[in-house]
Amino acid sequence: MLVGIPDHDGLPVTFDRLRVHAETIIAFERAISVASLEDIIVSKEFANRRKDSEALPELRRLRDEQA
């Protein structure tokens, strides 16, 4: 289980659950799985910290541009 990554209900999310929506990027000639923007947005909404709230508009904009 990853610490501090909640789902919509605030329950911890396992790596396997995050991997379902993960995106793959290539960095330094390696494929790396990263959490989807939607999963990151959900975790920041749940955390409800000032720094997370400040990041949300940009993250939502990036997500919407992908659609």
BELVEN-V366001 format. One record per residue. PSI is psi in radians with two decimals (NA if undefined). BURIAL is 1 if it has 9 or more other C-alpha atoms within 8 Angstrom, else 0. D_FIRST is the distance of its C-alpha to the first C-alpha in Angstrom with 1 decimal. Layout:
{{PSI:BURIAL:D_FIRST} {PSI:BURIAL:D_FIRST}}
This chain:
{{2.40:0:0.0} {2.40:0:3.8} {2.27:0:6.3} {0.11:0:9.2} {1.75:0:8.8} {2.79:1:10.4} {-2.96:1:12.2} {-0.44:0:15.9} {0.03:0:15.6} {0.13:0:13.5} {2.54:0:10.6} {2.50:1:7.0} {2.36:1:6.3} {2.82:0:4.3} {-0.72:0:6.2} {-0.65:0:8.8} {-0.70:0:9.6} {-0.60:1:10.2} {-0.46:1:12.1} {-0.70:0:14.5} {0.04:1:16.0} {2.69:1:15.5} {2.62:0:18.8} {2.27:0:20.1} {2.75:0:22.3} {2.17:0:24.6} {2.27:0:24.8} {0.71:0:26.8} {0.46:0:27.5} {2.50:0:23.9} {2.23:0:21.8} {2.26:0:18.6} {2.30:1:16.1} {2.63:1:15.4} {2.54:1:14.0} {2.73:1:16.9} {-0.67:0:19.1} {-0.76:0:18.6} {-0.66:1:14.8} {-0.75:1:15.7} {-0.79:1:18.5} {-0.77:1:16.6} {-0.66:1:14.3} {-0.63:1:17.6} {-0.75:1:19.5} {-0.69:1:17.2} {-0.67:0:17.1} {0.58:0:20.9} {2.77:0:21.8} {-0.83:0:25.1} {-0.57:0:23.9} {-0.76:1:21.5} {-0.64:1:24.4} {-0.52:0:26.7} {-0.39:0:24.5} {-0.77:1:24.1} {-0.74:0:27.7} {-0.73:0:27.4} {-0.71:1:24.0} {-0.68:1:25.5} {-0.81:0:28.6} {-0.75:0:26.9} {-0.81:1:25.0} {-0.56:0:28.4} {-0.47:0:30.2} {-0.45:0:28.0} {NA:0:29.0}}
